[in-house]
């Protein structure tokens, strides 16, 4: 902070203009979502983010973008564990009031609980029968074949030919 005297004097008191160039410590008010795995996008809300220099999840730095003075977009970095989210700038750092839960357990594989029919008989057909038309099987429509040629008419006999001429 520095002071600039204003050119006018008022009596014995000199007036000063105050310029505040000191950064303010960031404030983290909330974040969303509250849980996720590595790579999950996270939005941090608060104040004084425009000069942020670091975002970390329980001490592990994360890449981030400053969306505004009130919002930072980031994602859970590799190696992060459950803990507080902190934002730092030149004036200091602040941490969230609640912990971000990192859940990197792999999802459970799908479980097959049954099939139809439950016990196939020798005469039953499978639930899915592949179509014979390869166009249906592979998901494309086969163009219509060229139209069949018209059947040729037999040439007229001599009698028919003469009858047509005389008409």
N, C-alpha and C positions, 0 to 999 in steps of 0.2 A: 504494500500500500504506500502511495506517496501523495504528498500534498502540493497543490499548485495555488499560489496566492492569486486571488482575484484582483484585478488592477485597481479597483476602487477601494479607498479606505473609508471607514465609517467611524469617525471619532478616533478613539485610541485603540479600537479593536480592529484587527485585520481579519478579513474574511478569507476562508480557504475552500477550495473545491477538492473533494475527496474522490480519488479514483481507486476503485477496488480491483486490483489485478491478481489477487490471490485466489487460487482455485478453492472450491468448496468441497469438502469431503462428501463422496457419494452416499446416498441413502437407498438401501434395498428394502422395498415394501412388500413385494410378492414375486412369485415366479409360477410358471405353468408350463407343463404339468408338474406334479409333485413327485413323480416316479418315472423311471425309464431306463433303458439300456444304452450302451455305447452307441452314439450316433443319433440319439433321440433329439429332435429340435426342442429348445427351451426358450421361452420368452421371459426376460427379467424386467420387472417394473420397479420404478423408484424415481429418484431425482438426481440431478447433477451428473448425468452420464456422458455429456458431450465431450469431455476430456478424458474418458476412461482409457487406461493403459493396460489393464489386465482383468480377466475374468477367470475365476478358478472354481473347481468343484472339489471341495475338501482338500485344497492345496495343489490340485493338478490343473495346470493352465489349459484354457480352451480357446479356440479361435472364436471370434465374435465380430458382429457388425453393430454399429451404433445406429439405431433406427431414429432416435430422437433423444433429447435431453432426459426423457422419461422412460425410454425403452431400449433394451439391448436384446438382440437375437443371437443365440449361440446354440451349441449342441454338446451333448455329453461327450467328453474326450475319452480316449482309450486310457485305461489305467485308473479311471476315477472310481471312488468308492463312496458309500453313503456318508453324507456330511453336509456342511454348510456351503452355500454359494457365496463367493465374495467378489466385489467389484473394487478396483483400485484406480486412483488417478494421482496426480502430483501432490495433492493435499493429504492423501491417506487412503484408507480402505474401509469398507463396511461389509458386514456379512448378513446373510438372511437370518430371520428369527427362527425359522424352522429348517429342518434338514431335507435335502433332496435325497431320495432313496434310489440307489443304483441297483438294478436287478438284472444281472447278466447271466442268470441261469437260462440254459437253453429251453425252448418250449417243449412240452411233452409231445412225443410222437402221437399221431392219431391212433385211436383204438377202434378196431372193428368189433362191433357188438353183436352182429348177426348178419344173416343173408337170407334172401328169399329165393326159392323156398328153403325152409330150415333143413329139410332132409329130402333131397331130390330123389324121385323114383325113376325107374328105368324108362318109363314112358313120358316123363316130363321133358319139356324143352327148356333150354337155358333162358334166363330172363332177358338176354339181349341176343338178337340174331342179326348178324352182319348182313347188310343189303347186298344183293347180287350185282346191282348197278354200281360200278366203281365211281361214277360221278357222285353218288350219294355217300359212298364210303369215305371219299377224300374231301368232301365239302365243296366241290365245284360243279357247275352245271355244264353238262355236255351239250354242245350245239346240236340243233336238229340236223339229221342227215339230209342230204339233197333230196328234193322230191323225186318220187319214183317216176320213171318215164311213162308217158301215156302208151297204152297198148296200141300197137300198130293195127291199122285196119287192113284187112286183106284187100288186094287189088280187085277191082270189079271184073266180073266176067264180061265176055264180049257182049252178051245179051244185055247186061245191066248198063254197060257203057253206051250202047246204042240207044237204050231207053232214055238215058239222061240227056243225050244229044237231041233227041226228038221232042223233048218237053218244051 
